[in-house]
Amino acid sequence: MGKAKLRFLGTGTSQGVPMIGCGCEVCRSADSRDKRLRASVLVEYEGLTILVDAGPDFRQQMLAAGVSHLDAILLTHNHKDHTGGLDDIRAFNYLEKKATQIYCEKYVEDSLRMEYSYAFAENKYPGAPEWSVHNIDEKPFSINGVEIIPIRGRHYKLPVLGFRFGNIAYCTDMNHIPEEEFEKLKGLDHFIINTVRRGHHISHYALETALKVAERVGAKHSWLTHLSHQLPTHEALTAELPAGVLPAYDGLVIE
């Protein structure tokens, strides 16, 4: 498989870090690596520029990364912290004079049709976002001839997808990966996995479990994302993690 380049646009949990109104040590940290927008990544792979998830910080993330073109947006699931910025696709529609290609599961499309009904209306309001939606599942699919490998996971009871792009796999908002999916995660240079806090969480990997999953996958480098203020500061968390595992941060680029 080819090599990909991935930029973390956001590495925070659904409320971001700092959290509104919170005065904890992490939320008060002056370290820029503790300022976390909602989870999203930008991937350059085999000539494609692909965004995974477009949450409420989408506009800010696109501007910060200087993005002027997207070949596709992949959605892991339908929660608002991963889809809440899709209206701002209008900027790409205007610049490129065409609909933006979105890849997601059928239930995610159904959710978008309810939340963004105006974008799917037969007679659209002028300036409404233009999307071309393609349904996917856990089977590999192609974008302009480039193969993408989805990774099936569970987010409590909700089915979600992670994605493998050559030597990098990105798995956020999961607390379970089925046994048969681990075959798709062999031979990685980089494995990205979510964790929110220590101890049990109903829909995300606990830190302890995320480390066990990362060890099993055995990538050369493992990265933690979707981090909350319930974990230590970036500096403190880095100091306690095992070799080969690091917390990601907004703006980090890996390849």
Secondary structure as the mmCIF struct_conf table of DSSP 4:
data_model
#
loop_
_struct_conf.conf_type_id
_struct_conf.id
_struct_conf.beg_label_comp_id
_struct_conf.beg_label_asym_id
_struct_conf.beg_label_seq_id
_struct_conf.end_label_comp_id
_struct_conf.end_label_asym_id
_struct_conf.end_label_seq_id
STRN STRN1 ALA A 4 GLY A 10
STRN STRN2 GLY A 12 GLY A 12
TURN_TY1_P TURN_TY1_P1 SER A 14 GLN A 15
STRN STRN3 VAL A 17 VAL A 17
BEND BEND1 PRO A 18 PRO A 18
HELX_LH_PP_P HELX_LH_PP_P1 MET A 19 MET A 19
TURN_TY1_P TURN_TY1_P2 ILE A 20 GLY A 21
BEND BEND2 CYS A 24 CYS A 24
TURN_TY1_P TURN_TY1_P3 GLU A 25 ARG A 28
HELX_RH_3T_P HELX_RH_3T_P1 SER A 32 ASP A 34
STRN STRN4 ARG A 36 ARG A 36
HELX_LH_PP_P HELX_LH_PP_P2 LEU A 37 LEU A 37
STRN STRN5 ARG A 38 ARG A 38
BEND BEND3 ALA A 39 ALA A 39
STRN STRN6 SER A 40 TYR A 45
TURN_TY1_P TURN_TY1_P4 GLU A 46 GLY A 47
STRN STRN7 LEU A 48 VAL A 52
TURN_TY1_P TURN_TY1_P5 PRO A 56 ASP A 57
HELX_RH_AL_P HELX_RH_AL_P1 PHE A 58 ALA A 65
TURN_TY1_P TURN_TY1_P6 GLY A 66 GLY A 66
BEND BEND4 ASP A 71 ASP A 71
STRN STRN8 ALA A 72 LEU A 74
BEND BEND5 THR A 76 THR A 76
HELX_RH_AL_P HELX_RH_AL_P2 LYS A 80 THR A 83
TURN_TY1_P TURN_TY1_P7 GLY A 84 GLY A 85
HELX_RH_3T_P HELX_RH_3T_P2 LEU A 86 ILE A 89
HELX_RH_AL_P HELX_RH_AL_P3 ARG A 90 GLU A 96
TURN_TY1_P TURN_TY1_P8 LYS A 97 LYS A 97
BEND BEND6 LYS A 98 LYS A 98
HELX_LH_PP_P HELX_LH_PP_P3 ALA A 99 ALA A 99
STRN STRN9 THR A 100 CYS A 104
HELX_RH_AL_P HELX_RH_AL_P4 LYS A 106 GLU A 115
TURN_TY1_P TURN_TY1_P9 TYR A 116 TYR A 116
HELX_RH_3T_P HELX_RH_3T_P3 SER A 117 ALA A 119
BEND BEND7 PHE A 120 PHE A 120
BEND BEND8 GLU A 122 ASN A 123
HELX_LH_PP_P HELX_LH_PP_P4 LYS A 124 TYR A 125
TURN_TY1_P TURN_TY1_P10 PRO A 126 GLY A 127
STRN STRN10 TRP A 131 ASN A 135
BEND BEND9 GLU A 138 LYS A 139
STRN STRN11 PHE A 141 ILE A 143
TURN_TY1_P TURN_TY1_P11 ASN A 144 GLY A 145
STRN STRN12 VAL A 146 HIS A 155
TURN_TY1_P TURN_TY1_P12 TYR A 156 LYS A 157
STRN STRN13 LEU A 158 PHE A 165
TURN_TY1_P TURN_TY1_P13 GLY A 166 ASN A 167
STRN STRN14 ILE A 168 CYS A 171
BEND BEND10 ASP A 173 ASP A 173
BEND BEND11 ASN A 175 ASN A 175
STRN STRN15 HIS A 176 HIS A 176
HELX_RH_3T_P HELX_RH_3T_P4 GLU A 179 LEU A 185
TURN_TY1_P TURN_TY1_P14 LYS A 186 GLY A 187
BEND BEND12 ASP A 189 ASP A 189
STRN STRN16 HIS A 190 ASN A 194
BEND BEND13 ARG A 197 GLY A 199
BEND BEND14 ILE A 202 HIS A 204
HELX_RH_AL_P HELX_RH_AL_P5 LEU A 207 VAL A 217
TURN_TY1_P TURN_TY1_P15 GLY A 218 GLY A 218
BEND BEND15 LYS A 220 LYS A 220
STRN STRN17 HIS A 221 THR A 225
BEND BEND16 HIS A 226 HIS A 226
STRN STRN18 LEU A 227 LEU A 227
TURN_TY1_P TURN_TY1_P16 HIS A 229 GLN A 230
BEND BEND17 LEU A 231 LEU A 231
HELX_LH_PP_P HELX_LH_PP_P5 PRO A 232 THR A 233
HELX_RH_AL_P HELX_RH_AL_P6 HIS A 234 GLU A 240
BEND BEND18 LEU A 241 LEU A 241
HELX_LH_PP_P HELX_LH_PP_P6 PRO A 242 PRO A 242
TURN_TY1_P TURN_TY1_P17 ALA A 243 GLY A 244
STRN STRN19 VAL A 245 PRO A 247
TURN_TY1_P TURN_TY1_P18 ASP A 250 GLY A 251
STRN STRN20 VAL A 253 ILE A 254
#
